[in-house]
Amino acid sequence: MSILTLGDPALASTGGWWLGIGIGLAIVVVVVILVMTIITLAHKIAGQATAGSRGMLDAYANTNAVWGLRDVNRSATGIWRAAESARKVLEGK
């Protein structure tokens, strides 16, 4: 007969091993679920960032003409001042 029997305390404590393995597996499952959630949300955020970047480029292209108004305003101011100077010269002032 074997030295180890079923009544041996060393064999009777294997229930703790199963409990530890079960807790370890539960922790691994929770971590996997959290990591997958984070990866899914990061993928969605990346898509939204790409769409936002495209939107900003479209807004830049659509408002680029506004900066041309500054040049038109400067030219118009120069023409106006030149016309006023010409008028003063013609009036004799």
LUMNUGU-584574 format. One line per 2 residues: their letters; for each residue x, y, z of N, C-alpha, C. Coordinates in steps of 0.001 Angstrom, whole numbers, padded with zeros to 6 digits, m for minus. Layout:
! LUMNUGU-584574
a	X,Y,Z,X,Y,Z,X,Y,Z; ...
//
This chain:
! LUMNUGU-584574
ms	000836,m001169,000000,000000,000000,000000,000887,001240,000000; 000342,002319,m000537,001087,003560,m000686,001245,004265,000652
il	002280,005066,000726,002520,005834,001954,001469,006943,002078; 001067,007535,000946,000066,008596,000962,m001318,007977,000887
tl	m002155,008353,001769,m003527,007849,001770,m004476,009025,001616; m005723,008719,001369,m006705,009778,001185,m006923,010581,002452
gd	m006638,010052,003588,m006802,010779,004831,m005628,011679,005145; m004648,011714,004289,m003457,012528,004507,m003810,014011,004371
pa	m003408,014891,005324,m003717,016319,005243,m003118,016994,004012; m002001,016498,003508,m001403,017104,002315,m002310,016935,001108
la	m002965,015810,000977,m003891,015596,m000136,m005229,016275,000099; m005614,016441,001330,m006904,017044,001637,m006902,018540,001363
st	m005757,019191,001268,m005716,020635,001086,m005711,021048,m000383; m006018,020176,m001306,m006031,020548,m002724,m007207,021446,m003070
gg	m008186,021529,m002198,m009316,022441,m002442,m008854,023886,m002522; m007845,024242,m001757,m007288,025594,m001808,m006657,025905,m003147
ww	m006036,024887,m003745,m005451,025053,m005071,m006534,025364,m006098; m007618,024628,m006037,m008705,024860,m006988,m009310,026252,m006794
lg	m009436,026665,m005538,m009954,028008,m005257,m009000,029065,m005817; m007719,028877,m005638,m006728,029820,m006161,m006736,029883,m007673
ig	m006849,028721,m008302,m006917,028677,m009766,m008181,029374,m010257; m009298,029143,m009566,m010556,029800,m009951,m010478,031308,m009812
ig	m009902,031789,m008710,m009744,033230,m008521,m008792,033806,m009573; m007711,033109,m009863,m006769,033555,m010890,m007416,033657,m012257
la	m008215,032652,m012608,m008915,032685,m013894,m009920,033833,m013940; m010610,034067,m012838,m011578,035178,m012793,m010860,036515,m012998
iv	m009708,036676,m012377,m008940,037913,m012539,m008481,038068,m013983; m008029,036992,m014583,m007580,037047,m015982,m008743,037418,m016897
vv	m009913,036860,m016656,m011091,037174,m017479,m011455,038643,m017346; m011434,039171,m016122,m011763,040580,m015907,m010742,041478,m016611
vv	m009468,041150,m016513,m008429,041953,m017170,m008594,041912,m018688; m008895,040751,m019230,m009094,040635,m020685,m010291,041479,m021116
il	m011365,041444,m020356,m012548,042249,m020692,m012200,043735,m020643; m011474,044172,m019625,m011097,045586,m019518,m010169,046007,m020658
vm	m009216,045175,m020994,m008291,045512,m022082,m009030,045579,m023416; m009925,044660,m023658,m010693,044689,m024905,m011583,045931,m024970
ti	m012155,046320,m023832,m012963,047539,m023797,m012103,048759,m024111; m010924,048818,m023529,m010023,049943,m023781,m009601,049979,m025248
it	m009298,048843,m025824,m008893,048796,m027231,m010041,049219,m028140; m011254,048765,m027825,m012422,049144,m028625,m012658,050649,m028561
la	m012597,051222,m027364,m012804,052668,m027227,m011678,053456,m027897; m010448,052962,m027812,m009338,053645,m028480,m009529,053635,m029995
hk	m010050,052543,m030517,m010316,052459,m031959,m011394,053463,m032357; m012437,053579,m031544,m013490,054562,m031837,m012947,055981,m031765
ia	m012118,056259,m030759,m011536,057594,m030614,m010634,057918,m031799; m009886,056939,m032273,m009022,057161,m033438,m009856,057520,m034666
gq	m010984,056849,m034839,m011867,057177,m035962,m012441,058576,m035836; m012832,058952,m034620,m013366,060293,m034402,m012287,061352,m034600
at	m011064,061050,m034204,m009966,062005,m034394,m009676,062209,m035879; m009741,061134,m036642,m009530,061246,m038086,m010625,062097,m038720
ag	m011864,061850,m038316,m012980,062644,m038852,m012843,064107,m038435; m012428,064350,m037209,m012235,065722,m036746,m011119,066423,m037492
sr	m010060,065702,m037771,m008951,066277,m038521,m009380,066635,m039937; m010151,065754,m040557,m010677,066069,m041902,m011584,067289,m041850
gm	m012396,067374,m040811,m013293,068532,m040655,m012518,069829,m040486; m011436,069773,m039728,m010624,070972,m039545,m009957,071395,m040854
ld	m009506,070431,m041650,m008919,070768,m042944,m009959,071371,m043883; m011184,070849,m043836,m012267,071418,m044645,m012584,072843,m044188
ay	m012630,073049,m042875,m012907,074394,m042356,m011801,075362,m042763; m010564,074911,m042731,m009450,075758,m043153,m009588,076135,m044628
an	m009924,075152,m045453,m010071,075426,m046887,m011238,076378,m047141; m012315,076234,m046367,m013493,077078,m046586,m013301,078496,m046072
tn	m012446,078696,m045093,m012251,080036,m044535,m010953,080676,m045001; m010224,080033,m045869,m008961,080573,m046357,m009177,081877,m047118
av	m010307,082027,m047775,m010587,083243,m048544,m010758,084454,m047632; m011121,084240,m046384,m011293,085357,m045459,m009980,086108,m045285
wg	m008861,085384,m045297,m007570,086044,m045145,m007259,086936,m046351; m007847,086629,m047483,m007670,087491,m048650,m008375,088834,m048479
lr	m009391,088878,m047638,m010097,090138,m047383,m009170,091172,m046746; m008224,090728,m045956,m007268,091642,m045335,m006480,092379,m046418
dv	m006056,091626,m047425,m005299,092251,m048510,m006171,093212,m049307; m007413,092827,m049537,m008344,093699,m050256,m008590,094962,m049449
nr	m008734,094820,m048134,m008967,095974,m047274,m007771,096916,m047296; m006560,096372,m047254,m005362,097212,m047322,m005288,097961,m048653
sa	m005602,097261,m049721,m005567,097901,m051043,m006623,098995,m051137; m007816,098703,m050641,m008893,099698,m050698,m008542,100922,m049854
tg	m007918,100693,m048697,m007513,101819,m047843,m006457,102661,m048556; m005517,101991,m049209,m004492,102730,m049955,m005095,103543,m051082
iw	m006030,102948,m051801,m006691,103672,m052902,m007478,104845,m052354; m008177,104640,m051231,m008980,105715,m050632,m008086,106887,m050221
ra	m006960,106587,m049588,m006050,107648,m049145,m005441,108376,m050349; m005117,107621,m051374,m004584,108255,m052585,m005628,109156,m053220
ae	m006884,108735,m053240,m007957,109553,m053809,m008159,110816,m052976; m008077,110696,m051648,m008207,111885,m050796,m007048,112850,m051040
sa	m005849,112303,m051176,m004689,113180,m051455,m004840,113860,m052799; m005303,113130,m053793,m005522,113723,m055124,m006588,114816,m055063
rk	m007643,114581,m054304,m008700,115593,m054179,m008155,116855,m053534; m007340,116672,m052479,m006774,117849,m051794,m005867,118631,m052734
vl	m005104,117910,m053522,m004215,118591,m054492,m005040,119327,m055523; m006107,118699,m056005,m006943,119332,m057025,m007706,120526,m056439
eg	m008052,120484,m055152,m008759,121589,m054530,m007778,122706,m054147; m006533,122391,m054121,m005525,123410,m053818,m005216,123509,m052337
k	m005454,122501,m051561,m005195,122574,m050131,m003843,122058,m049805
//
